[in-house]
Amino acid sequence: MKAIIYDQPGEPEVLRLEEVADPVPADTELLIRVEAISIEGGDLVGRKHRPGGADAILGYAAAGEVLQVGKAVEGFAVGQKVTTFHWTGSHAELRAVPAANCFVVPQGLDMRIAAAIPVGPGTAAWALQLGALQRGQTVLILGAAGGVGIAAVQLAAKMGARVIGTGTSLASLEKLREYGLTDAIVTGSRSASAQLRDLLGGNAVDLLIDNIGGPELSDGIEALRDGGRAVLIGVLAGRNQPVDAGHLLMHRKTVIGCLFGPEMGDPQPRALVADLLEKALHGELQLPIDATFPLSEAAAAHRRAEERGRIGRVFITV
């Protein structure tokens, strides 16, 4: 099969299309013919920082057709369309992936959209559950224009929350109003917490969804009301950010880590992803498409996915 590989981590130019051995599925896996790949943040991080080699095929998220079903797998059949998640292997013509992380695609749903559902919207929906968001509450979403952020904006708005989003581009944030964004906070010259105090008249955020990490996490925690909750999803701005434990204690604030991948195969998360697929089919969840590239242009796709100011996902089709 053809797959995207790289020898050394680096910029998008390290990626190249090569012929490699076909994957052999284990008894608990499906073998799929990949049709659409959603480029996720973890793919970009992996390309930049993880060792390469012929066995290190990038990619979290891909949708396609089932070619083979492992002996221990139930509930799937050859010929079905599925969307899949795994820590590696999406950037290829074929993919062997654990069946626990595969979901049947509703007939009529764009396979690109299906590929994007488990990671971005799935993480957003799980974060809102972990954060116990209630109707009438206020949620602050750091990095609102990203794949998780856009989904979180929509889902939180449909739950009846006031949705505040941060980003570096006012133009991008303004586009999110059609998805349910209530207020936009442009970061840079002033901290988000200071702007929020002006907007809300004090610390009145019930739930923080942090897609960024680093100093943004500590600043976002400052904006929480007493007893508020923070759900940490991304650490692109830094993994080792100090958090004031005394502040958490005195103000009874909670910080929750959210990594959806290890839990995706459990019954409740599986039901959540299946519901999101149905919502996308019926237009109740929008996933804007920014650009689509062929597999041979994976480097260009990664380059586009790293550009700031975009709204929508970048896809590769096979």
Secondary structure, 3 states (H helix, E strand, C coil): CEEEECCCCCCHHHCEEEECCCCCCCCCEEEEEEEEEECCHHHHHHHHHCCCCCCCCCCCEEEEEEEEECCCCCCCCCCCEEEEECCCCCCECEEEEEHHHEEECCCCCCHHHHHHCCCHHHHHHHHHHHCCCCCCCEEEEECCCCHHHHHHHHHHHHCCCEEEEEECCHHHHHHHHHHCCCEEEECCCCCHHHHHHHHHCCCCEEEEEECCCCHHHHHHHHCEEEEEEEEECCCCCCCCCCCCHHHHHHHCCEEEECCCHHHCCCHHHHHHHHHHHHHHHCCCCCCCEEEEEEHHHHHHHHHHHCCCCCCCEEEEEC
